[in-house]
Amino acid sequence: MPALREAVAGTRVALGLKVLGTVKNRLDQAARENGRTQSSEAEVRLENSFRDESLIDAAAILAHGERGAGFLRLCGEIVRVASEHATYLKALAGKDEISPEEWMDDPVAFEVVERSLRRMLKALRPGQRPKTLPAADGAGDLLSESGNAAIGRPNRMLVATARPDAEFDARARPIAKLLGAEVVARIERSFST
């Protein structure tokens, strides 16, 4: 790949790129509707994509703090890269290719994403995995595999995407809508067995 040359800020420069015919047609249609040239429409859309990326980060920071936003961004990028890699692996194996966006519906792609997220969480772990967390009242181990204390509330949030829950509904319903009915049904089934 040839070295990229820095453009002088404030000057207009040519940008050569190739796109799919469907993208060109959509861009042409939008340019006509907005009274712009194809080039101007493409520039506005590129600028908006950079602005939108900043808005997503700002909203995530507002909702989850800077480190939480960084974590969510990392999760998203791991999912993106892992799902793209899964499509490559399937092609190598001579299997039907999928679009990376379909990773939640494909067992192979899901496996690649799950392993990648587990590896990410392992890398982020602060110190050694705690073996126990004794309750202050001596009533037992709060991290016990047989107990529910460590994951009770997070599990309720997950279940709330599929079942009404007064405490979590306001946050769970929009998530369920984004996930779609099929994925929500999978979540429901996982708690019914």
Contacts in CASP RR format, 6 or more apart in sequence:
PFRMAT RR
TARGET T0000
AUTHOR 0000-0000-0000
METHOD contacts of the structure
MODEL  1
MPALREAVAGTRVALGLKVLGTVKNRLDQAARENGRTQSSEAEVRLENSF
RDESLIDAAAILAHGERGAGFLRLCGEIVRVASEHATYLKALAGKDEISP
EEWMDDPVAFEVVERSLRRMLKALRPGQRPKTLPAADGAGDLLSESGNAA
IGRPNRMLVATARPDAEFDARARPIAKLLGAEVVARIERSFST
7 13 0 8 1.000
19 27 0 8 1.000
27 38 0 8 1.000
27 41 0 8 1.000
27 42 0 8 1.000
27 45 0 8 1.000
28 38 0 8 1.000
30 41 0 8 1.000
30 45 0 8 1.000
31 37 0 8 1.000
31 38 0 8 1.000
31 40 0 8 1.000
31 41 0 8 1.000
34 41 0 8 1.000
34 44 0 8 1.000
36 44 0 8 1.000
57 69 0 8 1.000
57 73 0 8 1.000
60 68 0 8 1.000
60 69 0 8 1.000
60 70 0 8 1.000
60 72 0 8 1.000
60 73 0 8 1.000
61 69 0 8 1.000
63 69 0 8 1.000
64 71 0 8 1.000
64 72 0 8 1.000
71 124 0 8 1.000
74 120 0 8 1.000
75 117 0 8 1.000
75 120 0 8 1.000
78 113 0 8 1.000
78 116 0 8 1.000
78 117 0 8 1.000
78 120 0 8 1.000
79 103 0 8 1.000
79 113 0 8 1.000
79 116 0 8 1.000
79 117 0 8 1.000
80 100 0 8 1.000
81 116 0 8 1.000
82 103 0 8 1.000
82 109 0 8 1.000
82 112 0 8 1.000
82 113 0 8 1.000
82 115 0 8 1.000
82 116 0 8 1.000
82 117 0 8 1.000
83 100 0 8 1.000
83 101 0 8 1.000
83 103 0 8 1.000
83 109 0 8 1.000
83 112 0 8 1.000
83 113 0 8 1.000
84 100 0 8 1.000
85 112 0 8 1.000
86 98 0 8 1.000
86 100 0 8 1.000
86 103 0 8 1.000
86 106 0 8 1.000
86 108 0 8 1.000
86 109 0 8 1.000
86 111 0 8 1.000
86 112 0 8 1.000
86 113 0 8 1.000
87 97 0 8 1.000
87 98 0 8 1.000
87 99 0 8 1.000
87 100 0 8 1.000
87 109 0 8 1.000
89 108 0 8 1.000
89 112 0 8 1.000
90 96 0 8 1.000
90 97 0 8 1.000
90 98 0 8 1.000
90 106 0 8 1.000
90 108 0 8 1.000
90 109 0 8 1.000
91 97 0 8 1.000
95 108 0 8 1.000
98 105 0 8 1.000
98 106 0 8 1.000
98 109 0 8 1.000
100 109 0 8 1.000
102 109 0 8 1.000
103 109 0 8 1.000
103 110 0 8 1.000
103 112 0 8 1.000
103 113 0 8 1.000
104 110 0 8 1.000
104 183 0 8 1.000
105 182 0 8 1.000
130 143 0 8 1.000
131 143 0 8 1.000
132 141 0 8 1.000
132 143 0 8 1.000
132 144 0 8 1.000
133 141 0 8 1.000
133 142 0 8 1.000
133 143 0 8 1.000
133 150 0 8 1.000
134 140 0 8 1.000
134 141 0 8 1.000
134 142 0 8 1.000
135 141 0 8 1.000
135 142 0 8 1.000
135 149 0 8 1.000
142 149 0 8 1.000
142 150 0 8 1.000
143 149 0 8 1.000
143 150 0 8 1.000
144 150 0 8 1.000
148 155 0 8 1.000
156 165 0 8 1.000
156 167 0 8 1.000
156 168 0 8 1.000
157 168 0 8 1.000
157 171 0 8 1.000
157 172 0 8 1.000
158 187 0 8 1.000
158 191 0 8 1.000
159 165 0 8 1.000
159 187 0 8 1.000
159 191 0 8 1.000
160 167 0 8 1.000
160 168 0 8 1.000
160 169 0 8 1.000
160 171 0 8 1.000
160 172 0 8 1.000
161 172 0 8 1.000
161 173 0 8 1.000
161 175 0 8 1.000
161 176 0 8 1.000
161 179 0 8 1.000
161 184 0 8 1.000
161 187 0 8 1.000
162 176 0 8 1.000
162 184 0 8 1.000
162 185 0 8 1.000
162 187 0 8 1.000
162 188 0 8 1.000
162 191 0 8 1.000
163 188 0 8 1.000
163 191 0 8 1.000
165 172 0 8 1.000
176 184 0 8 1.000
179 187 0 8 1.000
END
